[in-house]
Amino acid sequence: MSLEPADQLPAFLLYAKDWLNSESVSTMTYEEKGVYIDLLCIAWTKVGLPKDEAKIARLLGLTRPAFRKIWRTIGEHWEPSGERLFNPRMEEVRKKANANERVKEIRRIQAKEAADKRWAAERARNAEAA
């Protein structure tokens, strides 16, 4: 699973059509949907969830029995990897977002280098003219 620092990517794409058309999401109660989206947000910023259900329940402000009841439905969306739980779909989104950010950074660096060369050439022409 991806372990990119989430602070570089403060937001993730939520595909509204996919969310609304997902059979597993559409059969969730509003409480389950709320917990699920909160866990997605936590997992994005913390790069996964702790495996310990007591810790997850505390993160959500739920009692363990309340969490267990909800987890029966939403737990199927999480897979263990190392000491964390990951949502595979979210990790695909994270991977694409990280790739896009890297491309943007490379383009920014290339544009800056090109601009620096133009300015250096302009300064050299001005120095020759003087």
Phi and psi in degrees as GROMACS dihedral restraints (atoms count N, CA, C in turn):
[ dihedral_restraints ]
;  ai    aj    ak    al  type     phi  dphi    fc
    3     4     5     6     1   -71.5    20    10
    4     5     6     7     1   140.1    20    10
    6     7     8     9     1  -127.5    20    10
    7     8     9    10     1    37.5    20    10
    9    10    11    12     1   -70.3    20    10
   10    11    12    13     1   141.9    20    10
   12    13    14    15     1   -60.5    20    10
   13    14    15    16     1   122.5    20    10
   15    16    17    18     1   -70.3    20    10
   16    17    18    19     1   -21.5    20    10
   18    19    20    21     1   -67.0    20    10
   19    20    21    22     1   -16.2    20    10
   21    22    23    24     1   -78.6    20    10
   22    23    24    25     1   -21.8    20    10
   24    25    26    27     1  -126.9    20    10
   25    26    27    28     1    89.0    20    10
   27    28    29    30     1   -74.0    20    10
   28    29    30    31     1   -10.3    20    10
   30    31    32    33     1  -139.5    20    10
   31    32    33    34     1   155.2    20    10
   33    34    35    36     1  -126.7    20    10
   34    35    36    37     1   154.9    20    10
   36    37    38    39     1   -77.1    20    10
   37    38    39    40     1   131.0    20    10
   39    40    41    42     1  -110.5    20    10
   40    41    42    43     1   111.7    20    10
   42    43    44    45     1   -80.1    20    10
   43    44    45    46     1   100.1    20    10
   45    46    47    48     1   -56.5    20    10
   46    47    48    49     1   -43.3    20    10
   48    49    50    51     1   -62.9    20    10
   49    50    51    52     1   -43.2    20    10
   51    52    53    54     1   -64.0    20    10
   52    53    54    55     1   -41.9    20    10
   54    55    56    57     1   -60.9    20    10
   55    56    57    58     1   -50.1    20    10
   57    58    59    60     1   -70.2    20    10
   58    59    60    61     1   -30.1    20    10
   60    61    62    63     1   -93.4    20    10
   61    62    63    64     1    -3.8    20    10
   63    64    65    66     1   -70.5    20    10
   64    65    66    67     1   124.4    20    10
   66    67    68    69     1   -62.9    20    10
   67    68    69    70     1   -40.8    20    10
   69    70    71    72     1   -66.7    20    10
   70    71    72    73     1   -37.4    20    10
   72    73    74    75     1   -73.2    20    10
   73    74    75    76     1   -40.9    20    10
   75    76    77    78     1   -66.2    20    10
   76    77    78    79     1   -20.2    20    10
   78    79    80    81     1   -92.6    20    10
   79    80    81    82     1    -1.0    20    10
   81    82    83    84     1   -79.2    20    10
   82    83    84    85     1   152.2    20    10
   84    85    86    87     1   -74.2    20    10
   85    86    87    88     1   166.6    20    10
   87    88    89    90     1   -62.0    20    10
   88    89    90    91     1   -35.7    20    10
   90    91    92    93     1   -63.2    20    10
   91    92    93    94     1   -44.9    20    10
   93    94    95    96     1   -64.0    20    10
   94    95    96    97     1   -41.2    20    10
   96    97    98    99     1   -62.2    20    10
   97    98    99   100     1   -42.2    20    10
   99   100   101   102     1   -62.5    20    10
  100   101   102   103     1   -44.7    20    10
  102   103   104   105     1   -65.3    20    10
  103   104   105   106     1   -41.8    20    10
  105   106   107   108     1   -61.5    20    10
  106   107   108   109     1   -46.8    20    10
  108   109   110   111     1   -67.5    20    10
  109   110   111   112     1   -37.0    20    10
  111   112   113   114     1   -61.6    20    10
  112   113   114   115     1   -41.9    20    10
  114   115   116   117     1   -66.6    20    10
  115   116   117   118     1   -35.9    20    10
  117   118   119   120     1   -62.1    20    10
  118   119   120   121     1   -42.8    20    10
  120   121   122   123     1   -64.5    20    10
  121   122   123   124     1   -43.8    20    10
  123   124   125   126     1   -62.4    20    10
  124   125   126   127     1   -46.5    20    10
  126   127   128   129     1   -63.0    20    10
  127   128   129   130     1   -33.4    20    10
  129   130   131   132     1   -66.8    20    10
  130   131   132   133     1   -47.4    20    10
  132   133   134   135     1   -78.5    20    10
  133   134   135   136     1   -28.9    20    10
  135   136   137   138     1  -101.6    20    10
  136   137   138   139     1     3.5    20    10
  138   139   140   141     1    54.0    20    10
  139   140   141   142     1    71.1    20    10
  141   142   143   144     1    97.1    20    10
  142   143   144   145     1   177.4    20    10
  144   145   146   147     1  -114.6    20    10
  145   146   147   148     1   154.2    20    10
  147   148   149   150     1   -66.3    20    10
  148   149   150   151     1   151.4    20    10
  150   151   152   153     1   -73.9    20    10
  151   152   153   154     1   -24.6    20    10
  153   154   155   156     1   -72.5    20    10
  154   155   156   157     1   116.4    20    10
  156   157   158   159     1   -64.1    20    10
  157   158   159   160     1   -30.3    20    10
  159   160   161   162     1   -64.3    20    10
  160   161   162   163     1   -38.9    20    10
  162   163   164   165     1   -67.1    20    10
  163   164   165   166     1   -41.5    20    10
  165   166   167   168     1   -64.1    20    10
  166   167   168   169     1   -44.3    20    10
  168   169   170   171     1   -58.4    20    10
  169   170   171   172     1   -42.7    20    10
  171   172   173   174     1   -64.5    20    10
  172   173   174   175     1   -41.0    20    10
  174   175   176   177     1   -58.0    20    10
  175   176   177   178     1   -34.4    20    10
  177   178   179   180     1   -88.9    20    10
  178   179   180   181     1   -12.0    20    10
  180   181   182   183     1    74.2    20    10
  181   182   183   184     1    29.5    20    10
  183   184   185   186     1  -111.0    20    10
  184   185   186   187     1   155.2    20    10
  186   187   188   189     1   -74.1    20    10
  187   188   189   190     1   159.4    20    10
  189   190   191   192     1   -62.1    20    10
  190   191   192   193     1   -41.6    20    10
  192   193   194   195     1   -62.3    20    10
  193   194   195   196     1   -40.0    20    10
  195   196   197   198     1   -65.9    20    10
  196   197   198   199     1   -41.6    20    10
  198   199   200   201     1   -63.6    20    10
  199   200   201   202     1   -46.8    20    10
  201   202   203   204     1   -56.8    20    10
  202   203   204   205     1   -40.9    20    10
  204   205   206   207     1   -61.0    20    10
  205   206   207   208     1   -44.7    20    10
  207   208   209   210     1   -72.7    20    10
  208   209   210   211     1   -39.0    20    10
  210   211   212   213     1   -61.2    20    10
  211   212   213   214     1   -28.7    20    10
  213   214   215   216     1   -55.8    20    10
  214   215   216   217     1   -33.7    20    10
  216   217   218   219     1   -88.8    20    10
  217   218   219   220     1   -45.7    20    10
  219   220   221   222     1   -92.5    20    10
  220   221   222   223     1   -13.4    20    10
  222   223   224   225     1   -60.7    20    10
  223   224   225   226     1   -26.1    20    10
  225   226   227   228     1   -65.4    20    10
  226   227   228   229     1   -13.9    20    10
  228   229   230   231     1   -90.9    20    10
  229   230   231   232     1     5.9    20    10
  231   232   233   234     1  -126.3    20    10
  232   233   234   235     1   140.1    20    10
  234   235   236   237     1  -125.8    20    10
  235   236   237   238     1   140.1    20    10
  237   238   239   240     1   -76.7    20    10
  238   239   240   241     1   145.4    20    10
  240   241   242   243     1  -153.0    20    10
  241   242   243   244     1   114.0    20    10
  243   244   245   246     1    64.0    20    10
  244   245   246   247     1  -130.3    20    10
  246   247   248   249     1   -95.6    20    10
  247   248   249   250     1    11.1    20    10
  249   250   251   252     1  -127.3    20    10
  250   251   252   253     1   166.3    20    10
  252   253   254   255     1  -111.6    20    10
  253   254   255   256     1   138.4    20    10
  255   256   257   258     1  -128.9    20    10
  256   257   258   259     1   147.7    20    10
  258   259   260   261     1   -93.2    20    10
  259   260   261   262     1   115.1    20    10
  261   262   263   264     1   -57.0    20    10
  262   263   264   265     1   -40.3    20    10
  264   265   266   267     1   -64.3    20    10
  265   266   267   268     1   -41.8    20    10
  267   268   269   270     1   -63.2    20    10
  268   269   270   271     1   -39.2    20    10
  270   271   272   273     1   -67.3    20    10
  271   272   273   274     1   -30.8    20    10
  273   274   275   276     1   -64.6    20    10
  274   275   276   277     1   -43.8    20    10
  276   277   278   279     1   -63.5    20    10
  277   278   279   280     1   -42.2    20    10
  279   280   281   282     1   -62.2    20    10
  280   281   282   283     1   -43.3    20    10
  282   283   284   285     1   -62.0    20    10
  283   284   285   286     1   -45.1    20    10
  285   286   287   288     1   -64.8    20    10
  286   287   288   289     1   -42.4    20    10
  288   289   290   291     1   -63.9    20    10
  289   290   291   292     1   -42.3    20    10
  291   292   293   294     1   -63.2    20    10
  292   293   294   295     1   -40.9    20    10
  294   295   296   297     1   -62.9    20    10
  295   296   297   298     1   -44.1    20    10
  297   298   299   300     1   -62.7    20    10
  298   299   300   301     1   -41.4    20    10
  300   301   302   303     1   -65.1    20    10
  301   302   303   304     1   -38.6    20    10
  303   304   305   306     1   -64.9    20    10
  304   305   306   307     1   -42.4    20    10
  306   307   308   309     1   -61.4    20    10
  307   308   309   310     1   -44.8    20    10
  309   310   311   312     1   -60.5    20    10
  310   311   312   313     1   -41.4    20    10
  312   313   314   315     1   -65.6    20    10
  313   314   315   316     1   -42.3    20    10
  315   316   317   318     1   -61.9    20    10
  316   317   318   319     1   -44.5    20    10
  318   319   320   321     1   -64.5    20    10
  319   320   321   322     1   -38.5    20    10
  321   322   323   324     1   -63.0    20    10
  322   323   324   325     1   -44.2    20    10
  324   325   326   327     1   -64.2    20    10
  325   326   327   328     1   -44.0    20    10
  327   328   329   330     1   -63.5    20    10
  328   329   330   331     1   -40.8    20    10
  330   331   332   333     1   -64.5    20    10
  331   332   333   334     1   -40.7    20    10
  333   334   335   336     1   -64.7    20    10
  334   335   336   337     1   -43.0    20    10
  336   337   338   339     1   -62.5    20    10
  337   338   339   340     1   -41.7    20    10
  339   340   341   342     1   -64.1    20    10
  340   341   342   343     1   -42.9    20    10
  342   343   344   345     1   -64.6    20    10
  343   344   345   346     1   -41.2    20    10
  345   346   347   348     1   -60.3    20    10
  346   347   348   349     1   -40.6    20    10
  348   349   350   351     1   -64.8    20    10
  349   350   351   352     1   -41.8    20    10
  351   352   353   354     1   -62.6    20    10
  352   353   354   355     1   -44.2    20    10
  354   355   356   357     1   -64.9    20    10
  355   356   357   358     1   -39.0    20    10
  357   358   359   360     1   -64.6    20    10
  358   359   360   361     1   -41.9    20    10
  360   361   362   363     1   -64.2    20    10
  361   362   363   364     1   -41.2    20    10
  363   364   365   366     1   -63.2    20    10
  364   365   366   367     1   -43.6    20    10
  366   367   368   369     1   -63.2    20    10
  367   368   369   370     1   -39.4    20    10
  369   370   371   372     1   -65.6    20    10
  370   371   372   373     1   -41.9    20    10
  372   373   374   375     1   -62.8    20    10
  373   374   375   376     1   -42.1    20    10
  375   376   377   378     1   -64.4    20    10
  376   377   378   379     1   -37.8    20    10
  378   379   380   381     1   -67.1    20    10
  379   380   381   382     1   -39.5    20    10
  381   382   383   384     1   -66.5    20    10
  382   383   384   385     1   -36.5    20    10
  384   385   386   387     1   -71.4    20    10
  385   386   387   388     1   -25.2    20    10
